[in-house]
Amino acid sequence: MKITVVGGGNIGTQFAVHCAEKGHEVIVYTSTPDIYKNHLTIVDENGNTTHEGNIVCATSDPEVAFRNADFIMVTMPSTMMKTAADLIYDHSDSHPIIGVVPGNGGSECAFGKCIERGDIFFGLERVPAIARLVKKGATVRSTGYRDELHVAAIPAAKVDICSELIRGIFDMLTKPIPNFLNLTMTPSNPILHTTRLRTLFKDYKPGVVYKSMPLFYEEWDDASSELLIACDEEVQKICRALPEYRLEYVKSLRVHYESPTVEAMTRKIKSITAFKGLTTPTVEVAGGVIPDLHSRYFTADFSYGLTIIKQVADLAGVSTPNIDATMQWYKDIAIEHNEFRFEDFGITDMKSFAEFYLR
């Protein structure tokens, strides 16, 4: 296949290597094509090469990237999905299969025009593995490969095609799931990151400076787990209110982390090897640090994550006090006020919501 990977970061590089290793013709669409080598590698935690492959090229020219592509895999942040979608709509000409990872963040609405013209669109519930660049344009470290990937598509009838495509690239079990809304409602970063940030910075306002901040995961505490579990249960409450959307694949974080209690959740998150050493997003200022409000943990996980879950709750008439309070906390301190809104894509009530997702 002729495959274009959109994004030259951690996950984009990971996808490019796996696709190239399988013999596909791979182009990486990136803002920094000049630093890319044709030979890309994936290494493990010890620096040993585990996967490698040769790409055709890296480019910042959308005409080169998207014209004649059979499959386009988009690995951009949620905040950039609409820009990527518009470029793909304008420059692709062969009704490509379009995938996004991860599948939450409103990407399905961003690609609405592509879906309407007949392109197959799909998303992955989560990334295949934790990925961290070793050298941009050359090597990425990938650890903790999942046993199975969940795949959802629009239209839903095309999910088997997309599931088989990903299985062939990663040699990994894939599970087709019945409705894309399962991905939209997945309580990963939109719950995990936002509840931790609110707990860490609960008393923040302009002028407040912290001497230091704990590690984001490795020093997780019970207060963060308590809020996480409360918001996670509200997600499950929304799903139970929408039985026709078959949201049984929206797995509770308590199930995902096998942690039914606050204390168990804290122990589990602190112990995850792939999370070790990851810092809290902060900016150094005189006297200490303040939250980095330009970090994706804030700009994506609230404005293109938690807000979507809240808007679905509002459309469905479900009360979510903990999610509401967490979202309002962010709005009170936010610097950037861009936010995903269903109404920007013509979804204003449950009728238009159903027309979009039940197809």
N, C-alpha and C positions, 0 to 999 in steps of 0.2 A: 504494500500500500504506500501511497504518498501521504506522509504524516507530517503535520506541522504542530509543534509544541509551542504554545504561547506562554512566554515567561522563562527567563534564564536563571531563576533563583534555585532554591533548594529542591523543590518538588519538580520544577520544570526540567532541571538537569537530570534528576532521577528518571523521569519519564523518557527523556530523550535517549538515555543510555539503554534502557530496557527495550525501547522500540527499535533502535539501531541494531542491538544485539540479535534481534529476531530477523534481521535482514530487510527491514522496511527502509524506504527512502525518507530520511528525517531532516526537516528544516526546523531550526529554532528561531522563533521570532522574539527579538530582544532589543532593548534600547542600546546595548553595548556589544554589537556583533564583532567588533574588531578584536576583542580579547578572547574570543572563542577558538578553541582548537577543534580540528575535525575529529580527533580521537578523544572520546570522553570515557571516564572511568567512575565506577562506584567502589568504594572501599568499606571494610568493616571497621569495628572499633579499634582494631590493632593495626590498621593501615594496609591490610591485605586486599588486593583487588579481587572483587567478587563478581563484577559484571563490567563489560566494556563493549564499545561499539563505535563505529565511524558514522558521523552525520554528513549530510550533503553540504550543508553550510549553515551559518547563522546570519540573520539579516534583520534590518530594521525597515525594510521595504514591504508594505502590506501586499503589494501586487505579487512580488516574488513569493511571499509566505503563503498566501491563501488561494491564488489562482490554481486551479486543477487539484487542490488537495482533496484526498478521499476522506481523511479523518483529521480533525483539528482538536487538540487537547489543550484546554485553557487552564493555566495554573496561576492566574493573576489573583491579587487580593479582591475581595468583594467590592471594594470601593472603585475598582478599575474595570469591573465586568461590563458595564454599559459601554464604555469606550471600546473595549475589545469586541463586543458584540456588533457595534456599528461598523467597525472596520471589516469584520468578517462578512457581514451582510453586504457591504459595498464591493468587496474585492473577490469573494469566492463565487465560483460559477458552475459548480458541479454537484450541488446539493450534498455537501459533505455531512458525515456524521460528526456532531459537535459534542464534546464532553467537557465537563468541568469537575474540578476537585479542589476542596470538598464541595458537596452539593448544596450546602446551605448558603445564606447570604443574599437571596433574591436573584440568583443568576438566571433562573428559569424565566423571570419577567424581563430581565435585561435582554435575553435572546428571543423575546416574543416575536419579533419580525421574522427571524430565521425559522422559527417553528411554524409560523403562519404560511410561509412560502413552501413548506414541505420538507425542511431539513429535519433529520432525526436528532433529537437533543437528549443527552443523558447526564447523570451526575453520579459520583461516588460518595457514599456516606462519610467516609473518612479517607485519609491518605493511606497508601499501601504500607508505608513505613516512615519512621522518623528520619528526616533528612537534614543534614547540615553541610553547607558548602565547606570544602577544604581549600579549594582554589577555584574561584569563579571562572567559568569557561573551560574547566578542565576536569575537576574531581569533586565528587560529593560523597559524604559518609552517610550510609543508610543502615539503620539498625532497627530491630524490633519489627520485622515483617509480620503482617497479620496472617492469621490462618485463613481468613475469608474476607472478601470485599462485598458489600451490598451495593447493588446497582439499580437505579430507577430511571425511567425514560418518559419522554413526552414525544409522541403519543405512547401510552402505556403498552400498546400491542407490540412495540419495537424493542422492548426491554431485553428479550432473549438474544437479539442480534448484538446489542451493546455489551451484555454480560459475557457472551462468548468472545468478543473482541478483546476485552480486558483480560479474560482468563488466558487467552493465547499469548498476550504480551508478557504477563507476569508469572505464568505457570502457577496460578493461585486459584483456589476455589472462589467462585463468584456466586452470589445469591441474587437472582432477580426479585425485586420487590414491587408490589402492585401499584403504588401511587407515589409520584414525586414528592408529595407533601410530607412523606416520611423523612426525606432528606432535609427539607426546609425546617422541620420541627426538631431535628436532632439536637439534643441538649449537650453538645460538646463545648467548644469554646464560648458560645453565647451564654452558657450558664457557668461553666468552670472558671473562665477568666473574669467575668463581670462580678460574680459574687466574691471572688478573692480580692479584686481591686476595691470594691466597696468596703470590705472588711478592713483591709490594710489602711485605706485612706479615708475612713469614715468621718474624721473630723477635719478633713482638708478644706481650706478656702484660701484665696490669694493672701499671701503673707505668711502662711504656715510653712515652716521648714523642718524637715526631719533630719536628725543626725545621721541615721542610716536606716535601711529597710531590710527585712529578712529576705532570704531566697524565696522565690515565688512558690515553688512546690516543696522543696526539701525541708523548709521550715513552716509548712502548712500548719494551721491550728484549728481547734475545735470550733471557734467562732465562724471561720470560713466554711467548715463542713456543715454547720447548722444552717447557714443561709443557703448554701448550695442545695442541701436536701429539701429545704422548704420550696425553693424555686423549681427544683426538679419535679416535685410532686405536683406543682401547678401546671407544668408542661403535660404531665400524664392526665391531669384533669381536663385540659383542653382536648387531648386526643380522645378521651372517653366520650366527650360531647360531640364528636364528629365520626360516628361509626361507619358512615357510608364511604369514608375516605380510606378505610382499612389501614389504620395507623398503628397496627400491632408491632411494626418494626421500629418504632420510636422507642428505643430501649432506655429505661431509666438509668441514670448514672449509678444508682445504688446497685442495679443489676450488672451494669457494665464493669464496675469496679469491685463487684462482689462484696459490698460493704453496706449492710442494712442499717447500721447505727452511725451516729456522729463520730464516735471514737474509732470505729473500724474504718470509716472514710478517711479520717486524718492519718491513721497508720498506713493505709494503702497508698494514698497520694504521696506521702513522704518517702515511701519505699521504692517508687517506680524508678528504675535505673535510667531510663531514657530522659527523665525529668531532672536528673541530678545536675546541680550547678547553675540552673537557669535563674537569672536574676529578675527582680521586679523592675518594670520599666520606670526609670527615674531620670531626672536631669540634675546635674550638679550645679548648685548655686552657692553663694556666700553662706557659710555656716552649715551646709549639709546638702540635702537633696529634696526635690519636689517631684510629684508624679509627672511622667512624660505624657502629656495629654495628646501629643501627636503620634504616639505609638499605636500600632494596629490593634493592640489589646484594647485600646479605647475607641479609636475611630472606626474600626471594623466590627468588633465584637459587641459593642453597644448599638452603633448606628446602622449596622447591616446584619445584626445577629439578634440580640435580645429584643430590639424594637419590632422585628418581624413576628416573633413569638407573641409579643403583646398585641400587635395588630390582629393576628389571627384570633386571639382570645376575645378581643373587642368585637370582631365580626361574628363570632360564635356566641357572644353574650356570656362569657365565662369570667368570673371574678378571679383576679390574680394579684392580691395585695403585695406580696413579696417582690414579684417581678416589677410591679408598678413603682414601688418605692425605690428599687434598685435603678430603674430607668430614670426616675426623677432625680435621684442623687447625681447621676452622670450629667443630666441636662443642666443642673445647677452649677457645675464646674467646667463644663465643656468649653473648649476654645473653638473647635470646628463644629458647625451646626448642619452639615450635610447629613441627610438621613434618608434611608430607603422608605418609600411610601407606596403602598399598593395602589392608591388612587392615581399616582402618576402613570400607571399602566392600565387604567380603566377598570380596576377592581375596587368597587365602592360598597358592595353589599354581598350577601351570601349567594345571590343569584349569579353575579358576575364571577365570584370566587369559584363556584361550582363549574361554571362554563369553562374556566381556565384549567382547573385541576382534574376534572372528571372527564377526560378524553383519552 
